[in-house]
Amino acid sequence: MCFDTVEDGEKFYTSYARVAGFGVRKSTTKYRKGTEELIKRDMVCAKEGFKNTDVDKQIRIRNRGHIRVGCKARIQL
């Protein structure tokens, strides 16, 4: 698919994710050097990646369920 702007792609993927039943978050952004022009953005499933186990070894305040489970849904705009 081709989009005219990165923002158009974000709107499309956000609405697609809502229909498909998952949330999205912005993962990586890249701007053109010397300007604030956005040239690349990665959007991933909200459950992409895995929990950082180093943080888990520190003081536990309360136990929570795992949110990051390694989902592979992603789009690069």
PDB file of N, CA, C and O in Angstrom:
ATOM      1  N   MET A   1       0.831  -1.184   0.000  1.00  0.00           N
ATOM      2  CA  MET A   1       0.000   0.000   0.000  1.00  0.00           C
ATOM      3  C   MET A   1       0.872   1.244   0.000  1.00  0.00           C
ATOM      4  O   MET A   1       1.991   1.237   0.514  1.00  0.00           O
ATOM      5  N   CYS A   2       0.356   2.282  -0.569  1.00  0.00           N
ATOM      6  CA  CYS A   2       1.049   3.565  -0.581  1.00  0.00           C
ATOM      7  C   CYS A   2       0.142   4.617   0.052  1.00  0.00           C
ATOM      8  O   CYS A   2      -1.066   4.651  -0.183  1.00  0.00           O
ATOM      9  N   PHE A   3       0.763   5.470   0.860  1.00  0.00           N
ATOM     10  CA  PHE A   3       0.050   6.567   1.501  1.00  0.00           C
ATOM     11  C   PHE A   3       0.737   7.866   1.120  1.00  0.00           C
ATOM     12  O   PHE A   3       1.946   7.890   0.888  1.00  0.00           O
ATOM     13  N   ASP A   4      -0.028   8.940   1.056  1.00  0.00           N
ATOM     14  CA  ASP A   4       0.544  10.238   0.717  1.00  0.00           C
ATOM     15  C   ASP A   4       1.428  10.778   1.829  1.00  0.00           C
ATOM     16  O   ASP A   4       2.467  11.380   1.560  1.00  0.00           O
ATOM     17  N   THR A   5       1.021  10.567   3.081  1.00  0.00           N
ATOM     18  CA  THR A   5       1.812  11.036   4.225  1.00  0.00           C
ATOM     19  C   THR A   5       1.891   9.930   5.267  1.00  0.00           C
ATOM     20  O   THR A   5       1.112   8.977   5.245  1.00  0.00           O
ATOM     21  N   VAL A   6       2.838  10.073   6.172  1.00  0.00           N
ATOM     22  CA  VAL A   6       2.984   9.129   7.270  1.00  0.00           C
ATOM     23  C   VAL A   6       1.745   9.166   8.158  1.00  0.00           C
ATOM     24  O   VAL A   6       1.308   8.135   8.669  1.00  0.00           O
ATOM     25  N   GLU A   7       1.185  10.351   8.338  1.00  0.00           N
ATOM     26  CA  GLU A   7      -0.005  10.500   9.184  1.00  0.00           C
ATOM     27  C   GLU A   7      -1.202   9.730   8.613  1.00  0.00           C
ATOM     28  O   GLU A   7      -1.988   9.156   9.367  1.00  0.00           O
ATOM     29  N   ASP A   8      -1.340   9.718   7.273  1.00  0.00           N
ATOM     30  CA  ASP A   8      -2.413   8.948   6.645  1.00  0.00           C
ATOM     31  C   ASP A   8      -2.233   7.453   6.924  1.00  0.00           C
ATOM     32  O   ASP A   8      -3.203   6.740   7.185  1.00  0.00           O
ATOM     33  N   GLY A   9      -0.996   6.994   6.867  1.00  0.00           N
ATOM     34  CA  GLY A   9      -0.707   5.595   7.177  1.00  0.00           C
ATOM     35  C   GLY A   9      -1.010   5.253   8.623  1.00  0.00           C
ATOM     36  O   GLY A   9      -1.517   4.170   8.916  1.00  0.00           O
ATOM     37  N   GLU A  10      -0.697   6.178   9.534  1.00  0.00           N
ATOM     38  CA  GLU A  10      -0.997   5.963  10.954  1.00  0.00           C
ATOM     39  C   GLU A  10      -2.496   5.831  11.177  1.00  0.00           C
ATOM     40  O   GLU A  10      -2.946   4.946  11.906  1.00  0.00           O
ATOM     41  N   LYS A  11      -3.265   6.707  10.551  1.00  0.00           N
ATOM     42  CA  LYS A  11      -4.723   6.654  10.704  1.00  0.00           C
ATOM     43  C   LYS A  11      -5.272   5.327  10.191  1.00  0.00           C
ATOM     44  O   LYS A  11      -6.121   4.708  10.833  1.00  0.00           O
ATOM     45  N   PHE A  12      -4.780   4.893   9.025  1.00  0.00           N
ATOM     46  CA  PHE A  12      -5.234   3.631   8.465  1.00  0.00           C
ATOM     47  C   PHE A  12      -4.917   2.471   9.397  1.00  0.00           C
ATOM     48  O   PHE A  12      -5.795   1.660   9.689  1.00  0.00           O
ATOM     49  N   TYR A  13      -3.674   2.379   9.872  1.00  0.00           N
ATOM     50  CA  TYR A  13      -3.267   1.238  10.697  1.00  0.00           C
ATOM     51  C   TYR A  13      -3.977   1.245  12.047  1.00  0.00           C
ATOM     52  O   TYR A  13      -4.321   0.185  12.570  1.00  0.00           O
ATOM     53  N   THR A  14      -4.197   2.417  12.609  1.00  0.00           N
ATOM     54  CA  THR A  14      -4.917   2.505  13.875  1.00  0.00           C
ATOM     55  C   THR A  14      -6.350   2.013  13.730  1.00  0.00           C
ATOM     56  O   THR A  14      -6.852   1.284  14.585  1.00  0.00           O
ATOM     57  N   SER A  15      -7.011   2.417  12.640  1.00  0.00           N
ATOM     58  CA  SER A  15      -8.387   1.951  12.428  1.00  0.00           C
ATOM     59  C   SER A  15      -8.416   0.459  12.100  1.00  0.00           C
ATOM     60  O   SER A  15      -9.326  -0.247  12.534  1.00  0.00           O
ATOM     61  N   TYR A  16      -7.438  -0.029  11.342  1.00  0.00           N
ATOM     62  CA  TYR A  16      -7.360  -1.461  11.048  1.00  0.00           C
ATOM     63  C   TYR A  16      -7.165  -2.259  12.334  1.00  0.00           C
ATOM     64  O   TYR A  16      -7.823  -3.281  12.532  1.00  0.00           O
ATOM     65  N   ALA A  17      -6.276  -1.807  13.203  1.00  0.00           N
ATOM     66  CA  ALA A  17      -5.999  -2.509  14.450  1.00  0.00           C
ATOM     67  C   ALA A  17      -7.234  -2.553  15.337  1.00  0.00           C
ATOM     68  O   ALA A  17      -7.489  -3.563  15.993  1.00  0.00           O
ATOM     69  N   ARG A  18      -7.995  -1.482  15.362  1.00  0.00           N
ATOM     70  CA  ARG A  18      -9.212  -1.436  16.171  1.00  0.00           C
ATOM     71  C   ARG A  18     -10.207  -2.488  15.677  1.00  0.00           C
ATOM     72  O   ARG A  18     -10.829  -3.182  16.481  1.00  0.00           O
ATOM     73  N   VAL A  19     -10.356  -2.604  14.363  1.00  0.00           N
ATOM     74  CA  VAL A  19     -11.269  -3.598  13.793  1.00  0.00           C
ATOM     75  C   VAL A  19     -10.743  -5.017  14.045  1.00  0.00           C
ATOM     76  O   VAL A  19     -11.521  -5.926  14.333  1.00  0.00           O
ATOM     77  N   ALA A  20      -9.423  -5.203  13.935  1.00  0.00           N
ATOM     78  CA  ALA A  20      -8.826  -6.523  14.119  1.00  0.00           C
ATOM     79  C   ALA A  20      -8.745  -6.925  15.596  1.00  0.00           C
ATOM     80  O   ALA A  20      -8.557  -8.103  15.903  1.00  0.00           O
ATOM     81  N   GLY A  21      -8.882  -5.964  16.510  1.00  0.00           N
ATOM     82  CA  GLY A  21      -8.938  -6.299  17.921  1.00  0.00           C
ATOM     83  C   GLY A  21      -7.635  -6.181  18.685  1.00  0.00           C
ATOM     84  O   GLY A  21      -7.453  -6.866  19.692  1.00  0.00           O
ATOM     85  N   PHE A  22      -6.718  -5.329  18.234  1.00  0.00           N
ATOM     86  CA  PHE A  22      -5.490  -5.119  19.004  1.00  0.00           C
ATOM     87  C   PHE A  22      -5.148  -3.642  19.034  1.00  0.00           C
ATOM     88  O   PHE A  22      -5.580  -2.870  18.179  1.00  0.00           O
ATOM     89  N   GLY A  23      -4.372  -3.267  20.026  1.00  0.00           N
ATOM     90  CA  GLY A  23      -3.936  -1.886  20.157  1.00  0.00           C
ATOM     91  C   GLY A  23      -2.591  -1.685  19.489  1.00  0.00           C
ATOM     92  O   GLY A  23      -1.859  -2.651  19.269  1.00  0.00           O
ATOM     93  N   VAL A  24      -2.252  -0.447  19.161  1.00  0.00           N
ATOM     94  CA  VAL A  24      -0.962  -0.149  18.532  1.00  0.00           C
ATOM     95  C   VAL A  24      -0.232   0.917  19.332  1.00  0.00           C
ATOM     96  O   VAL A  24      -0.828   1.676  20.095  1.00  0.00           O
ATOM     97  N   ARG A  25       1.076   0.946  19.131  1.00  0.00           N
ATOM     98  CA  ARG A  25       1.905   1.993  19.714  1.00  0.00           C
ATOM     99  C   ARG A  25       2.998   2.337  18.724  1.00  0.00           C
ATOM    100  O   ARG A  25       3.326   1.539  17.846  1.00  0.00           O
ATOM    101  N   LYS A  26       3.563   3.531  18.868  1.00  0.00           N
ATOM    102  CA  LYS A  26       4.649   3.966  17.995  1.00  0.00           C
ATOM    103  C   LYS A  26       5.946   3.384  18.529  1.00  0.00           C
ATOM    104  O   LYS A  26       6.242   3.492  19.719  1.00  0.00           O
ATOM    105  N   SER A  27       6.711   2.772  17.651  1.00  0.00           N
ATOM    106  CA  SER A  27       7.944   2.120  18.071  1.00  0.00           C
ATOM    107  C   SER A  27       9.167   2.966  17.731  1.00  0.00           C
ATOM    108  O   SER A  27       9.928   3.341  18.622  1.00  0.00           O
ATOM    109  N   THR A  28       9.358   3.267  16.463  1.00  0.00           N
ATOM    110  CA  THR A  28      10.543   3.986  16.008  1.00  0.00           C
ATOM    111  C   THR A  28      10.124   5.148  15.124  1.00  0.00           C
ATOM    112  O   THR A  28       9.209   5.021  14.310  1.00  0.00           O
ATOM    113  N   THR A  29      10.797   6.282  15.288  1.00  0.00           N
ATOM    114  CA  THR A  29      10.574   7.422  14.402  1.00  0.00           C
ATOM    115  C   THR A  29      11.916   7.914  13.899  1.00  0.00           C
ATOM    116  O   THR A  29      12.920   7.847  14.608  1.00  0.00           O
ATOM    117  N   LYS A  30      11.927   8.406  12.675  1.00  0.00           N
ATOM    118  CA  LYS A  30      13.159   8.943  12.094  1.00  0.00           C
ATOM    119  C   LYS A  30      12.817  10.244  11.389  1.00  0.00           C
ATOM    120  O   LYS A  30      11.852  10.319  10.628  1.00  0.00           O
ATOM    121  N   TYR A  31      13.623  11.270  11.653  1.00  0.00           N
ATOM    122  CA  TYR A  31      13.409  12.590  11.068  1.00  0.00           C
ATOM    123  C   TYR A  31      14.552  12.916  10.121  1.00  0.00           C
ATOM    124  O   TYR A  31      15.670  12.430  10.293  1.00  0.00           O
ATOM    125  N   ARG A  32      14.269  13.742   9.118  1.00  0.00           N
ATOM    126  CA  ARG A  32      15.295  14.188   8.180  1.00  0.00           C
ATOM    127  C   ARG A  32      16.287  15.073   8.928  1.00  0.00           C
ATOM    128  O   ARG A  32      15.888  15.909   9.739  1.00  0.00           O
ATOM    129  N   LYS A  33      17.564  14.893   8.660  1.00  0.00           N
ATOM    130  CA  LYS A  33      18.606  15.665   9.350  1.00  0.00           C
ATOM    131  C   LYS A  33      18.432  17.160   9.102  1.00  0.00           C
ATOM    132  O   LYS A  33      18.217  17.601   7.972  1.00  0.00           O
ATOM    133  N   GLY A  34      18.530  17.924  10.179  1.00  0.00           N
ATOM    134  CA  GLY A  34      18.462  19.368  10.065  1.00  0.00           C
ATOM    135  C   GLY A  34      17.061  19.943  10.011  1.00  0.00           C
ATOM    136  O   GLY A  34      16.893  21.160  10.094  1.00  0.00           O
ATOM    137  N   THR A  35      16.055  19.099   9.874  1.00  0.00           N
ATOM    138  CA  THR A  35      14.670  19.573   9.838  1.00  0.00           C
ATOM    139  C   THR A  35      13.844  18.721  10.787  1.00  0.00           C
ATOM    140  O   THR A  35      14.343  17.758  11.370  1.00  0.00           O
ATOM    141  N   GLU A  36      12.603  19.078  10.933  1.00  0.00           N
ATOM    142  CA  GLU A  36      11.699  18.290  11.762  1.00  0.00           C
ATOM    143  C   GLU A  36      10.744  17.474  10.901  1.00  0.00           C
ATOM    144  O   GLU A  36       9.663  17.094  11.352  1.00  0.00           O
ATOM    145  N   GLU A  37      11.143  17.205   9.660  1.00  0.00           N
ATOM    146  CA  GLU A  37      10.287  16.452   8.748  1.00  0.00           C
ATOM    147  C   GLU A  37      10.349  14.963   9.072  1.00  0.00           C
ATOM    148  O   GLU A  37      11.426  14.367   9.059  1.00  0.00           O
ATOM    149  N   LEU A  38       9.205  14.367   9.362  1.00  0.00           N
ATOM    150  CA  LEU A  38       9.107  12.950   9.681  1.00  0.00           C
ATOM    151  C   LEU A  38       9.220  12.144   8.396  1.00  0.00           C
ATOM    152  O   LEU A  38       8.453  12.362   7.458  1.00  0.00           O
ATOM    153  N   ILE A  39      10.179  11.204   8.346  1.00  0.00           N
ATOM    154  CA  ILE A  39      10.354  10.422   7.122  1.00  0.00           C
ATOM    155  C   ILE A  39      10.090   8.932   7.337  1.00  0.00           C
ATOM    156  O   ILE A  39       9.909   8.203   6.361  1.00  0.00           O
ATOM    157  N   LYS A  40      10.061   8.457   8.592  1.00  0.00           N
ATOM    158  CA  LYS A  40       9.817   7.037   8.836  1.00  0.00           C
ATOM    159  C   LYS A  40       9.208   6.859  10.219  1.00  0.00           C
ATOM    160  O   LYS A  40       9.612   7.516  11.178  1.00  0.00           O
ATOM    161  N   ARG A  41       8.231   5.960  10.309  1.00  0.00           N
ATOM    162  CA  ARG A  41       7.655   5.621  11.603  1.00  0.00           C
ATOM    163  C   ARG A  41       7.260   4.153  11.581  1.00  0.00           C
ATOM    164  O   ARG A  41       6.628   3.683  10.635  1.00  0.00           O
ATOM    165  N   ASP A  42       7.639   3.432  12.634  1.00  0.00           N
ATOM    166  CA  ASP A  42       7.214   2.049  12.809  1.00  0.00           C
ATOM    167  C   ASP A  42       6.113   2.027  13.854  1.00  0.00           C
ATOM    168  O   ASP A  42       6.236   2.637  14.916  1.00  0.00           O
ATOM    169  N   MET A  43       5.045   1.323  13.543  1.00  0.00           N
ATOM    170  CA  MET A  43       3.965   1.132  14.503  1.00  0.00           C
ATOM    171  C   MET A  43       3.831  -0.361  14.740  1.00  0.00           C
ATOM    172  O   MET A  43       3.821  -1.148  13.794  1.00  0.00           O
ATOM    173  N   VAL A  44       3.728  -0.749  16.005  1.00  0.00           N
ATOM    174  CA  VAL A  44       3.690  -2.153  16.373  1.00  0.00           C
ATOM    175  C   VAL A  44       2.493  -2.429  17.261  1.00  0.00           C
ATOM    176  O   VAL A  44       1.865  -1.508  17.783  1.00  0.00           O
ATOM    177  N   CYS A  45       2.187  -3.697  17.424  1.00  0.00           N
ATOM    178  CA  CYS A  45       1.135  -4.115  18.345  1.00  0.00           C
ATOM    179  C   CYS A  45       1.531  -3.688  19.754  1.00  0.00           C
ATOM    180  O   CYS A  45       2.717  -3.671  20.083  1.00  0.00           O
ATOM    181  N   ALA A  46       0.563  -3.347  20.579  1.00  0.00           N
ATOM    182  CA  ALA A  46       0.847  -2.920  21.943  1.00  0.00           C
ATOM    183  C   ALA A  46       1.491  -4.041  22.757  1.00  0.00           C
ATOM    184  O   ALA A  46       2.101  -3.776  23.792  1.00  0.00           O
ATOM    185  N   LYS A  47       1.366  -5.287  22.304  1.00  0.00           N
ATOM    186  CA  LYS A  47       1.945  -6.422  23.027  1.00  0.00           C
ATOM    187  C   LYS A  47       3.246  -6.920  22.401  1.00  0.00           C
ATOM    188  O   LYS A  47       3.693  -8.023  22.716  1.00  0.00           O
ATOM    189  N   GLU A  48       3.855  -6.133  21.526  1.00  0.00           N
ATOM    190  CA  GLU A  48       5.103  -6.502  20.865  1.00  0.00           C
ATOM    191  C   GLU A  48       6.240  -6.465  21.877  1.00  0.00           C
ATOM    192  O   GLU A  48       6.248  -5.623  22.775  1.00  0.00           O
ATOM    193  N   GLY A  49       7.192  -7.366  21.735  1.00  0.00           N
ATOM    194  CA  GLY A  49       8.343  -7.391  22.628  1.00  0.00           C
ATOM    195  C   GLY A  49       8.107  -8.276  23.837  1.00  0.00           C
ATOM    196  O   GLY A  49       7.095  -8.971  23.936  1.00  0.00           O
ATOM    197  N   PHE A  50       9.074  -8.234  24.761  1.00  0.00           N
ATOM    198  CA  PHE A  50       8.986  -9.040  25.973  1.00  0.00           C
ATOM    199  C   PHE A  50       9.352  -8.193  27.177  1.00  0.00           C
ATOM    200  O   PHE A  50      10.010  -7.162  27.045  1.00  0.00           O
ATOM    201  N   LYS A  51       8.924  -8.632  28.348  1.00  0.00           N
ATOM    202  CA  LYS A  51       9.173  -7.921  29.592  1.00  0.00           C
ATOM    203  C   LYS A  51      10.671  -7.939  29.899  1.00  0.00           C
ATOM    204  O   LYS A  51      11.341  -8.947  29.675  1.00  0.00           O
ATOM    205  N   ASN A  52      11.190  -6.834  30.408  1.00  0.00           N
ATOM    206  CA  ASN A  52      12.588  -6.741  30.801  1.00  0.00           C
ATOM    207  C   ASN A  52      12.763  -7.476  32.123  1.00  0.00           C
ATOM    208  O   ASN A  52      12.210  -7.059  33.141  1.00  0.00           O
ATOM    209  N   THR A  53      13.531  -8.571  32.119  1.00  0.00           N
ATOM    210  CA  THR A  53      13.676  -9.378  33.329  1.00  0.00           C
ATOM    211  C   THR A  53      14.593  -8.734  34.346  1.00  0.00           C
ATOM    212  O   THR A  53      14.505  -9.066  35.528  1.00  0.00           O
ATOM    213  N   ASP A  54      15.483  -7.814  33.939  1.00  0.00           N
ATOM    214  CA  ASP A  54      16.372  -7.141  34.892  1.00  0.00           C
ATOM    215  C   ASP A  54      15.572  -6.285  35.860  1.00  0.00           C
ATOM    216  O   ASP A  54      15.908  -6.214  37.043  1.00  0.00           O
ATOM    217  N   VAL A  55      14.539  -5.646  35.388  1.00  0.00           N
ATOM    218  CA  VAL A  55      13.685  -4.827  36.251  1.00  0.00           C
ATOM    219  C   VAL A  55      12.934  -5.724  37.222  1.00  0.00           C
ATOM    220  O   VAL A  55      12.679  -5.333  38.361  1.00  0.00           O
ATOM    221  N   ASP A  56      12.582  -6.918  36.780  1.00  0.00           N
ATOM    222  CA  ASP A  56      11.823  -7.850  37.612  1.00  0.00           C
ATOM    223  C   ASP A  56      12.634  -8.294  38.828  1.00  0.00           C
ATOM    224  O   ASP A  56      12.052  -8.638  39.857  1.00  0.00           O
ATOM    225  N   LYS A  57      13.966  -8.295  38.731  1.00  0.00           N
ATOM    226  CA  LYS A  57      14.811  -8.733  39.835  1.00  0.00           C
ATOM    227  C   LYS A  57      14.922  -7.678  40.924  1.00  0.00           C
ATOM    228  O   LYS A  57      15.312  -7.994  42.048  1.00  0.00           O
ATOM    229  N   GLN A  58      14.590  -6.444  40.617  1.00  0.00           N
ATOM    230  CA  GLN A  58      14.656  -5.389  41.613  1.00  0.00           C
ATOM    231  C   GLN A  58      13.478  -5.507  42.566  1.00  0.00           C
ATOM    232  O   GLN A  58      12.741  -6.492  42.530  1.00  0.00           O
ATOM    233  N   ILE A  59      13.304  -4.528  43.397  1.00  0.00           N
ATOM    234  CA  ILE A  59      12.231  -4.552  44.401  1.00  0.00           C
ATOM    235  C   ILE A  59      10.878  -4.662  43.711  1.00  0.00           C
ATOM    236  O   ILE A  59      10.566  -3.888  42.806  1.00  0.00           O
ATOM    237  N   ARG A  60      10.087  -5.623  44.141  1.00  0.00           N
ATOM    238  CA  ARG A  60       8.748  -5.804  43.582  1.00  0.00           C
ATOM    239  C   ARG A  60       7.748  -5.037  44.446  1.00  0.00           C
ATOM    240  O   ARG A  60       7.656  -5.257  45.653  1.00  0.00           O
ATOM    241  N   ILE A  61       7.020  -4.156  43.824  1.00  0.00           N
ATOM    242  CA  ILE A  61       5.999  -3.411  44.538  1.00  0.00           C
ATOM    243  C   ILE A  61       4.695  -4.193  44.519  1.00  0.00           C
ATOM    244  O   ILE A  61       4.065  -4.377  45.560  1.00  0.00           O
ATOM    245  N   ARG A  62       4.288  -4.652  43.345  1.00  0.00           N
ATOM    246  CA  ARG A  62       3.131  -5.535  43.242  1.00  0.00           C
ATOM    247  C   ARG A  62       3.252  -6.350  41.967  1.00  0.00           C
ATOM    248  O   ARG A  62       3.831  -5.901  40.978  1.00  0.00           O
ATOM    249  N   ASN A  63       2.712  -7.523  42.002  1.00  0.00           N
ATOM    250  CA  ASN A  63       2.763  -8.408  40.842  1.00  0.00           C
ATOM    251  C   ASN A  63       1.671  -8.012  39.853  1.00  0.00           C
ATOM    252  O   ASN A  63       0.528  -7.766  40.239  1.00  0.00           O
ATOM    253  N   ARG A  64       2.029  -7.956  38.599  1.00  0.00           N
ATOM    254  CA  ARG A  64       1.086  -7.661  37.531  1.00  0.00           C
ATOM    255  C   ARG A  64       1.264  -8.704  36.443  1.00  0.00           C
ATOM    256  O   ARG A  64       2.305  -9.355  36.353  1.00  0.00           O
ATOM    257  N   GLY A  65       0.251  -8.851  35.630  1.00  0.00           N
ATOM    258  CA  GLY A  65       0.341  -9.788  34.523  1.00  0.00           C
ATOM    259  C   GLY A  65       1.302  -9.274  33.462  1.00  0.00           C
ATOM    260  O   GLY A  65       1.609  -8.083  33.413  1.00  0.00           O
ATOM    261  N   HIS A  66       1.767 -10.172  32.624  1.00  0.00           N
ATOM    262  CA  HIS A  66       2.665  -9.793  31.543  1.00  0.00           C
ATOM    263  C   HIS A  66       1.875  -9.112  30.429  1.00  0.00           C
ATOM    264  O   HIS A  66       0.853  -9.629  29.979  1.00  0.00           O
ATOM    265  N   ILE A  67       2.347  -7.965  29.993  1.00  0.00           N
ATOM    266  CA  ILE A  67       1.692  -7.240  28.908  1.00  0.00           C
ATOM    267  C   ILE A  67       2.378  -7.552  27.589  1.00  0.00           C
ATOM    268  O   ILE A  67       1.707  -7.777  26.582  1.00  0.00           O
ATOM    269  N   ARG A  68       3.696  -7.569  27.580  1.00  0.00           N
ATOM    270  CA  ARG A  68       4.447  -7.816  26.359  1.00  0.00           C
ATOM    271  C   ARG A  68       4.634  -9.314  26.166  1.00  0.00           C
ATOM    272  O   ARG A  68       5.264  -9.983  26.984  1.00  0.00           O
ATOM    273  N   VAL A  69       4.079  -9.831  25.075  1.00  0.00           N
ATOM    274  CA  VAL A  69       4.109 -11.273  24.846  1.00  0.00           C
ATOM    275  C   VAL A  69       4.720 -11.649  23.493  1.00  0.00           C
ATOM    276  O   VAL A  69       4.655 -12.815  23.102  1.00  0.00           O
ATOM    277  N   GLY A  70       5.307 -10.701  22.775  1.00  0.00           N
ATOM    278  CA  GLY A  70       5.996 -11.019  21.528  1.00  0.00           C
ATOM    279  C   GLY A  70       5.136 -10.987  20.273  1.00  0.00           C
ATOM    280  O   GLY A  70       5.460 -11.676  19.305  1.00  0.00           O
ATOM    281  N   CYS A  71       4.072 -10.228  20.251  1.00  0.00           N
ATOM    282  CA  CYS A  71       3.216 -10.128  19.069  1.00  0.00           C
ATOM    283  C   CYS A  71       4.028  -9.570  17.886  1.00  0.00           C
ATOM    284  O   CYS A  71       4.858  -8.679  18.065  1.00  0.00           O
ATOM    285  N   LYS A  72       3.787 -10.092  16.699  1.00  0.00           N
ATOM    286  CA  LYS A  72       4.572  -9.711  15.519  1.00  0.00           C
ATOM    287  C   LYS A  72       3.890  -8.712  14.599  1.00  0.00           C
ATOM    288  O   LYS A  72       4.447  -8.375  13.554  1.00  0.00           O
ATOM    289  N   ALA A  73       2.693  -8.222  14.952  1.00  0.00           N
ATOM    290  CA  ALA A  73       1.985  -7.272  14.088  1.00  0.00           C
ATOM    291  C   ALA A  73       2.749  -5.950  14.036  1.00  0.00           C
ATOM    292  O   ALA A  73       3.058  -5.372  15.078  1.00  0.00           O
ATOM    293  N   ARG A  74       3.058  -5.466  12.823  1.00  0.00           N
ATOM    294  CA  ARG A  74       3.836  -4.236  12.670  1.00  0.00           C
ATOM    295  C   ARG A  74       3.647  -3.665  11.280  1.00  0.00           C
ATOM    296  O   ARG A  74       3.337  -4.385  10.331  1.00  0.00           O
ATOM    297  N   ILE A  75       3.840  -2.356  11.174  1.00  0.00           N
ATOM    298  CA  ILE A  75       3.827  -1.685   9.884  1.00  0.00           C
ATOM    299  C   ILE A  75       4.928  -0.647   9.895  1.00  0.00           C
ATOM    300  O   ILE A  75       5.164   0.012  10.907  1.00  0.00           O
ATOM    301  N   GLN A  76       5.594  -0.505   8.779  1.00  0.00           N
ATOM    302  CA  GLN A  76       6.645   0.491   8.631  1.00  0.00           C
ATOM    303  C   GLN A  76       6.172   1.529   7.606  1.00  0.00           C
ATOM    304  O   GLN A  76       5.921   1.205   6.445  1.00  0.00           O
ATOM    305  N   LEU A  77       6.060   2.769   8.058  1.00  0.00           N
ATOM    306  CA  LEU A  77       5.556   3.830   7.200  1.00  0.00           C
ATOM    307  C   LEU A  77       6.684   4.770   6.808  1.00  0.00           C
ATOM    308  O   LEU A  77       6.457   5.736   6.081  1.00  0.00           O
TER     309      LEU A  77
END
